[in-house]
Amino acid sequence: MPVATLRIWEQRYQAVRPSTAASGHRLYSPADVERATLLRRLTAQGHAIGLLASLETQQMREMMRAPEVSQANWVEAHLQSSIKIVVVGQSLASRVQRLFYLKPFGLKVQLVGVFNNLAASISAKASAQSDDQTADMLILEAGSLQTGIHKELIEAQGAWRASSAAVFYRFSSAVARAELTNAGVAVLSEPSDDNSLRQWLATLQKNDAQHNKAADVRHSTPPVSVGLNEQPVSPPLFDDVALTQFAGLSTTVACECPSHLAELLLQVSAFEKYSSECANRSAADARLHAYLQHVAGSARMLFEKALEQVAIAEGLPLPPASNPVSN
């Protein structure tokens, strides 16, 4: 394989990610070598590097074991659910419509919004009368990528409550691509043909479906399903100064439960305050932080009761209440 080809796959598509020695030479592990070999063989079969770059090595092994299955059929066999997308870029929106409406690909795509720029997409969502319309994915078409664009893109993604975001670009600096990749955004240099674009979109849909499935599993656990209004949370009973003084009191027992309880209360109270002040990128963020604040507040109330019981049992003076409660 020409070195130049390998460099392009690494720098433009992030298809391989070798480590670098102090001398500057790239170091390929056995796993890197296998991945590069699979990429080489599959591209020789006609598969687009834009599709392969985002696949796991195991997925490429499966493609190699079934070489008679065409690229389109392989993706179609794995993707059947519909996807709602917001496209920022008129040219890309036209290509998507042509690909998925005039030439069905086994994928159901719904364009819920097409905008000229990210600011317009954010403004349109903010002024919408209904908050129900959301998207599964937001895709930005950019002639050139500049550093800092990831911030506005993440803001637009949050506004539409999209679970994933992607960028389709022509020219870019390595720094701008790294910012997007680190923010969890899929990045692809503009393919020269529609088939490569279609395969890339199909792969994005597959990754988005896997992300949503994992989120569904996490959200089905009891802690996330707890309602915020099941138990009212009262303000902190003790302030930091009182708790710090209480933690320093001597105790007649061998363990240091009073001190540990006071320290735990300090930490839980700090996290409760932190959750209330966290920046929110979207309505989903606000709900999550409200939930975390509620959980921390409920835990604080339990620790406050525990501290009172330990203080009584050990004959220690309770710290002065910062929020006296009348009985």
N, C-alpha and C positions, 0 to 999 in steps of 0.2 A: 504494500500500500504506500502511495506517495506520502511523504511527511506532510506536505502542504494540505492534503486531504484530511489527514488526521487532525491537524491544527484547526482547520475550519470546523470540523465536527465538534471539536472541544470548545472553541471560542465562540462560534456563532450559535451552535445548537445545544451546547452543554451535554452532548451525547455521551462523552467519556470525561472523567474527572480524575486524572492521575495526580499523585502528589509530586512535589518538587523538591529536589535535593538542594543542598546549600550551594552547589556549583551551578544551579539553574537548570540542570537536566531533569526531564520528567521521568518519574519512576512508576512503572506499571506493575500492579499486583497481578497474580493469576486471575483474579476476578475481572480486572481491567482488560487483560488480554482476551479472555473469553468474550467479554462484551464487545470489544473492538472487532473480534473475529465474526461474531454474529451479525454485527452491523454491516460488515463488508460483504458477507454472503447474502444477506437479505436485500441490500441495495443492488447487488448484482442480479437478483431475481426480479428487480423492478420496483421494489418497495421504496417509498419516499423517506429520505433521512429525517424530514420534518415530522413524520409519524413515528418513526423508530426511536427518535431521541428521547421521547417522553415515556417510552415503555420500560417496564422492568425487564431484567435479564430473563426471568422465567417466562415472561410473555413471548419474548423473542425465541426462546427454546421451543415453545409450543408452535410458533409459526414455522420453525424449521422442521418440526416433526410432521407437519401437514403442508408440504410445499405445493401440493396440487390445489390447495384452496387459494383463490385469488385474494389480493389485498382487500378489495371491496367486500367480498364474501366473508372474509375473516372478521372484519369490523362489524358487518351487518349481523353476523351470527352472535356477536357478543353484546350488541346494543339494540334494544327494542323500545326503550322508554322515550317519551317525548322530552323536549328541552325548550325552555323559554329563555331567549337571549335578548339583551340590549346591545345594539351595535353603535359605536361611535365612529362614524365614517361612512359617507354615502356610497362610495365606490365599493367598499367591502360588503355593505348591505345588499347592493345589487347583485354581487357575485353569490352571496348566500342564497338569495331568493332564486337565482337561476339554478344553483346546484341542487337545492332541496325541494323546489316546487316544480320546476320544469323537468328535472331529471331525478326522480325519487331514488333515495339511497337506502331505504329501510329505516330512516330516522325521521321522527316527527319534530320539526323545528317550528317554533312560533316566535316571530319577531314582535316583541312587545314594545319596542321603541327604537327609533333610528335618529341619531343626532349628529350635528356637525362637529361638536367638541364636548369635552367632559363637563365644562361649566354648564352648557345647555342641558345636558342629561341630569345634572344635579338640580338645576332650577326647575326643570319640568316635573321631577318627582316631588320637589318641595311644594309646588303650586297645585299638585293634583288634588282633586276634591276627595278622592278615595285613597285610603292607605293600603287597600287590599292588593293592588297590582304590584307584583314583585317579579324578579327574574332569577333564573338559575345561574346565569352567567352573564358577565359584562365583557365585551370584546372591544378593544380600542385599535383602530387602524391609524398608524402614525408614519408619516413620511420620514421623520427623524425623531429620535428619542434623546431628550436632554435630561441631565441629572435633576432630580427632584420631582419628576413627573409621577413617581409612584405615590406621592402623597395625595395628589388630586384624584388619581385613579382609585386608591383605597377609599377615599371619601365618596366617590360615585358608586363604588361597589357597596358600601354601607348604606347609601341612600336607597338603593334598589334591593337591599337585603340579598344580594347575589352571593351564593356560596363559593363562587370562584370567579377569577378574572384572568384575562389573557390579553396579550399585546401582539399585534401583527405589524412589523415595521420594515422599513427599507434600509435606513442608515441609523447607526447607533454607536455610542461610545461604550467601552467595556464597563465603565463605572455605572452608567445608566442601566445597563442590562443586569448588573449585579444587584443594584438597588431593587429592581423589580423582582428578580429571582428570590432574593432574601425576604421580600414581602409576600412570597407565596404566589406570585403571578407567573403564569405560563408565558414564555416569550418565544416568538418564532420570526425568523427573517422571511420576508414575503416570498412564497413559492412562485415559481414561474408558470405553473399550470394549475388548473382547477382541481384536478384529481388530488394533488398534494394538499391543497387547501381543505378539500373535503375530508381527507383522511385525518388531518390535524384536528379539525372540528369534531370528528367522530371520537378521536382519542380524548379530547377535552371532555366530551360528554361522558365517556366511560369513567374518567377520573372523578368527575363531578358526582356521578352516581355512587361511586365507591365512598366518596367523602360523605354524602348524605346518608348512606347506609350506616357508616360508622357513627355519625352524629345521632341517628335514630336510636342506635344501641345505647349510646351514652345517655341520651335524654330519657330513656325508658327506665333508668335506675331510680329507686325511691328518692334519693336526695334532691334530684332535679324536679321531681313531680310535686314536691311539697309546696303548698300554696303560701303566699306571702302574708296572708291575713289570718292564718290559723291561730296565731298567738301574738297579741300586741307586744311590742318591745318598748320597755321604759327607758328613760335616759340613764346613763351610768350612775350608780349609787355612790361610788368612791372616785375621787380624782387621782391623778398620777402621784401627787405629793403624798397623799394619805397612804396609798398603797406601798410606795417606796419606804415610808417610815414603818409601816406594819411588817414589811418583809425583813426589817432589821431587828425586830423584837426577838428576845430569847425565848426558847421553849423548853419544857421539861422532858419532852419525849425525844427518843433517839433520832427519829426521822425529822425532816424539815418541811413537813407538809404546809404549815402556815406561810413560810417563805416562798415555797414553790407555787402555792395557790396565788399569792400576790403577784408573782412574776408572770404567771399565766394570764392573770387578769389584765396586766399591763399590755401584754402582747395582743390578746384578743381585742381589747379596747382600741389599740392602735390600728389593728386591721379593720375593725368596724368603721373607724373614722376614715381610713384610707379608701375603703370601698365606696363611701359616700362622696368622696372627692375625685374618684377616678374619671378620666375623660371618656366620653361616650362617642363612638364613631357612628352609631346607628341606634335605632329603637331596640334592637336585640341586645346591644351592649348595655343600654340603660336597664333593661329587664334583668340581665345577668348581674350587674353590679348591685341592683336593688335586692336581688335574691341573696347575694353574698353578704351584704350589709345586714339583712334580716337574720341570716344564719349566725353571723358573728355576734349580733346583739342578743339572740336567744342563748348562745353559748355563754356570753358574758353574764347574763342573768343567773344561769345555773351555777357558774363559778362564784358569783357574789353570795348566793345562798350557801354554797359549800364553805366559803370563807367564814361566814357568820357562824356556822355550826362548829367549825374547827376552833374558832376563837373562843366560843362558849365552852367547849370541851376542855380547852387548855387554860382557861382562865385568863385569856389575853384581852386587852381592851380593843374593841372594834375601832377601825379607823373612822374618823368623823365623816358622816355622809355628806356628799356634795349636793345630793338631791333628796332631802328628807322626805319620807313617805309617811303620811298619816294613816293610822290603823283605825 
